[in-house]
Amino acid sequence: MRPLLRWAGSKRQLLAPLREILPRDDLIYIEPFCGSAALFFDQRPKRAVLADINADLINFYSACKSRPLEVFEISNRLKRTKSEYLDVRKRVSSEKSKLTRAAYFYFLNRNCFNGLYRTNKQGMFNVPFSESRTGRMLSEEEFLAACSALKGARVISCDFERVIEDNLKAEAFFFLDPPYAVKHRQPFTDYNSEAFGQADLRRLLTCLKAIDDAGAKFAITYDASVAERFLLRRAWHQSEITVRRNIAGFADARRNASEILTMNF
Ligand SMILES: C[S@@+](CC[C@H](N)C(=O)[O-])C[C@H]1O[C@@H](n2cnc3c(N)ncnc32)[C@H](O)[C@@H]1O
């Protein structure tokens, strides 16, 4: 099953190697950096927790769980033109109805440049319209089927540390796909709440140790140059995977990047 959204850094191209490593036992699937949750939609686990710091993303999933047909109908009523896109983009952050906001989120995601999510200083979505290559909108049948896969999932908007701490139990499997860390986070110029810094990486490593200590399982994919020195622990297994990565979201910066998959099982 295809995910509902386009998303920068989506794991869609890596589904084949990821399917191989998934634990066979009936564990609770937890994805703390879910984005478009490509692996979740591919696997459709019965029990799942999807979390992300992006509140608009989680509002969309939440509306898809409770009112899928309305999200589909409202978003499909909008015209896929630049002027309609710019109008919706202007209105989305002041929209009071969570349902309408979710439908706008979907419409913008389907028509924006490279499936990026970026906001300005005032928290307003500012990704340009894409004239081409955004792909077709999902049919009603595909959309509703993907929404029904969300029925067994709890969706939460929070920082990764909280969702990990709240689910430290032996029957949990954590799939972690954090953003690449930036060297120096600039608090005054970096408005992006999803930006990931060195301190976040250190918090993440502490979380991985806690997952391991709780007897739970994890698999994490990460930039090879960082993962090698950061994540190597004696009892953790590492393998290299190559991914065509859309660096910084710009097409001309696409290249093959090496990622390391680290697992504690
Ligand atoms: C590489 S993307 C995940 C892509 C996902 N695997 C997919 O298939 O689409 C990383 C995600 O981490 C989220 N994120 C960034 N910082 C976070 C934080 N501190 N806690 C939780 N999520 C965060 C971003 O909003 C983004 O959706």
The ligand as an SDF file (V2000), in Angstrom:
LIG
                    3D

 27 29  0  0  0  0  0  0  0  0999 V2000
   13.3960   11.4930    7.5860 C   0  0  0  0  0  0  0  0  0  0  0  0
   11.7870   11.9850    8.0990 S   0  0  0  0  0  0  0  0  0  0  0  0
   10.9900   10.4240    8.3520 C   0  0  0  0  0  0  0  0  0  0  0  0
   10.5480    9.8330    7.0660 C   0  0  0  0  0  0  0  0  0  0  0  0
    9.7020    8.5860    7.2160 C   0  0  0  0  0  0  0  0  0  0  0  0
   10.4810    7.4310    7.5960 N   0  0  0  0  0  0  0  0  0  0  0  0
    8.9470    8.2860    5.9200 C   0  0  0  0  0  0  0  0  0  0  0  0
    8.9330    7.1480    5.4640 O   0  0  0  0  0  0  0  0  0  0  0  0
    8.3730    9.2390    5.3680 O   0  0  0  0  0  0  0  0  0  0  0  0
   12.0790   12.5560    9.7310 C   0  0  0  0  0  0  0  0  0  0  0  0
   10.8540   13.0620   10.4890 C   0  0  0  0  0  0  0  0  0  0  0  0
   11.2610   13.3990   11.8180 O   0  0  0  0  0  0  0  0  0  0  0  0
   10.4360   14.4550   12.2950 C   0  0  0  0  0  0  0  0  0  0  0  0
   11.1310   15.0710   13.4530 N   0  0  0  0  0  0  0  0  0  0  0  0
   12.1320   15.9910   13.4580 C   0  0  0  0  0  0  0  0  0  0  0  0
   12.5390   16.2640   14.7130 N   0  0  0  0  0  0  0  0  0  0  0  0
   11.7920   15.4900   15.5350 C   0  0  0  0  0  0  0  0  0  0  0  0
   11.7410   15.3190   16.9440 C   0  0  0  0  0  0  0  0  0  0  0  0
   12.5650   15.9930   17.7780 N   0  0  0  0  0  0  0  0  0  0  0  0
   10.8440   14.4230   17.4600 N   0  0  0  0  0  0  0  0  0  0  0  0
    9.9940   13.7470   16.6250 C   0  0  0  0  0  0  0  0  0  0  0  0
    9.9840   13.8800   15.2690 N   0  0  0  0  0  0  0  0  0  0  0  0
   10.8800   14.7410   14.7310 C   0  0  0  0  0  0  0  0  0  0  0  0
   10.2310   15.3490   11.0790 C   0  0  0  0  0  0  0  0  0  0  0  0
    9.0490   16.1110   11.2170 O   0  0  0  0  0  0  0  0  0  0  0  0
   10.1800   14.3150    9.9320 C   0  0  0  0  0  0  0  0  0  0  0  0
    8.8350   13.9920    9.6070 O   0  0  0  0  0  0  0  0  0  0  0  0
  1  2  1  0
  2  3  1  0
  2 10  1  0
  3  4  1  0
  4  5  1  0
  5  6  1  0
  5  7  1  0
  7  8  2  0
  7  9  1  0
 10 11  1  0
 11 12  1  0
 11 26  1  0
 12 13  1  0
 13 14  1  0
 13 24  1  0
 14 15  1  0
 14 23  1  0
 15 16  2  0
 16 17  1  0
 17 18  1  0
 17 23  2  0
 18 19  1  0
 18 20  2  0
 20 21  1  0
 21 22  2  0
 22 23  1  0
 24 25  1  0
 24 26  1  0
 26 27  1  0
M  CHG  2   2   1   9  -1
M  END
$$$$
